[in-house]
Amino acid sequence: MKKQSLFSEIGIVSCGTKSLEINYLKDEGFIDTDHIYFLTPDIHQDIHTLESQLIKFINKAKEKVNKVLVIYGGKYCYVNPDNPTRTIQQIIEEQQSEIVRINATHCMDMLASEEDRDNISKELVGDEKVWWMTPQYC
């Protein structure tokens, strides 16, 4: 009997900036869901469109599966100047379903922990400050 993967019955809604990494995991067979939806990369500049796309893709995933994994940063990826206390987690919880989010403040936290980044920085540049960035893909 074929073993079912952890992802086969889960929909994924992700920041488009993570599309290369998520598609790599899918190509390698680690993620085997056919229900992956990417928000527009760098959409945190337009929070109204971000919220609209997030809700739209969560609902689209829920049409296919019961569980949804949201891969989107927190406090650095969603800042609503009209409602500064509103968070990405609140938007997700308002969707009233089996939805979880990767607990990360931004893209780099999804790729390497702060401790790992500090160790890499020290190896490469000593005590100098390092600005960590992820590429944007459209």
C-alpha positions in Angstrom: 0.0 0.0 0.0 1.3 3.4 -1.0 2.0 5.7 2.0 0.1 9.0 1.8 2.2 12.1 2.3 1.6 14.8 4.8 0.7 17.3 2.0 -1.5 15.4 -0.3 -4.8 16.6 1.3 -3.6 20.1 2.1 -3.9 23.3 0.1 -1.0 25.7 0.2 -1.5 29.5 -0.1 1.9 31.3 -0.3 3.6 34.5 -0.9 4.7 34.5 -4.5 8.3 35.3 -3.4 8.5 31.7 -2.1 7.4 30.1 -5.4 10.9 28.8 -6.4 11.4 27.1 -3.1 7.9 25.6 -2.9 8.0 24.5 -6.6 11.4 22.9 -5.9 9.9 20.9 -3.0 7.0 19.9 -5.2 9.4 18.8 -8.0 11.4 16.8 -5.6 8.3 15.0 -4.3 8.4 16.4 -0.8 5.1 18.3 -1.4 2.6 16.3 -3.4 -0.5 18.5 -3.4 -2.0 19.9 -6.6 -3.5 22.8 -4.7 -0.8 25.5 -4.5 -1.7 29.1 -4.9 0.7 32.0 -5.0 -0.1 35.6 -4.1 1.6 38.2 -6.2 5.2 38.6 -5.1 6.0 41.8 -3.1 2.3 42.5 -2.6 2.9 43.7 0.9 3.2 47.1 -0.7 -0.5 47.0 -1.4 -2.2 45.6 1.7 -5.7 45.8 0.4 -4.8 43.6 -2.6 -2.8 41.3 -0.4 -5.8 40.7 1.9 -8.1 40.2 -1.1 -5.8 37.7 -2.7 -5.1 35.9 0.5 -8.9 35.4 1.2 -9.6 34.5 -2.5 -6.8 31.8 -2.5 -7.8 30.4 0.9 -11.3 30.0 -0.4 -10.1 28.5 -3.6 -8.0 26.0 -1.7 -10.9 25.2 0.7 -13.0 24.3 -2.4 -10.6 21.4 -3.0 -9.4 20.3 0.4 -10.3 20.8 4.1 -6.9 21.9 5.4 -4.9 24.9 4.2 -1.3 25.9 5.0 -0.5 29.6 4.6 3.1 30.5 3.9 3.3 34.2 4.5 5.3 36.3 6.9 3.8 38.2 9.8 4.7 41.5 11.2 7.0 42.6 8.4 4.8 41.4 5.6 1.5 42.8 6.6 1.2 46.3 8.0 -2.1 47.9 7.7 -1.9 51.7 8.2 -5.7 52.0 8.3 -5.9 49.4 11.1 -2.4 49.0 12.7 -3.4 46.3 15.1 -4.8 44.0 12.4 -2.5 41.1 11.7 -2.2 38.5 8.9 -3.1 35.9 11.6 -6.4 37.6 12.3 -7.3 37.5 8.5 -6.6 33.8 8.5 -8.6 33.1 11.7 -11.6 35.0 10.2 -11.8 32.4 7.5 -13.1 29.9 10.1 -11.6 26.7 8.8 -8.7 24.4 9.3 -6.0 26.9 8.3 -2.5 27.2 9.8 0.3 29.6 9.0 4.0 29.1 9.1 5.1 31.1 12.2 7.6 33.5 10.6 8.0 37.3 10.7 9.3 37.4 7.1 10.7 35.4 4.2 14.2 34.9 5.6 12.7 33.3 8.8 11.2 30.7 6.5 14.6 29.8 4.9 17.0 30.0 7.9 16.6 30.8 11.5 18.0 34.0 13.0 20.7 31.9 14.7 21.7 30.3 11.4 21.8 33.7 9.7 24.0 35.1 12.5 26.4 32.2 12.1 26.6 32.6 8.3 27.1 36.4 8.7 30.0 35.8 11.2 31.7 33.3 8.9 31.4 35.6 5.9 31.9 39.2 7.2 32.7 39.0 10.9 31.0 41.7 12.9 29.7 43.7 9.9 25.9 44.0 9.5 24.3 41.9 6.8 21.1 42.8 5.0 19.3 39.6 4.1 17.0 39.6 1.1 15.1 37.1 -1.0 14.8 37.5 -4.8 11.4 38.7 -6.2 9.8 36.6 -8.9 7.0 37.7 -11.1 
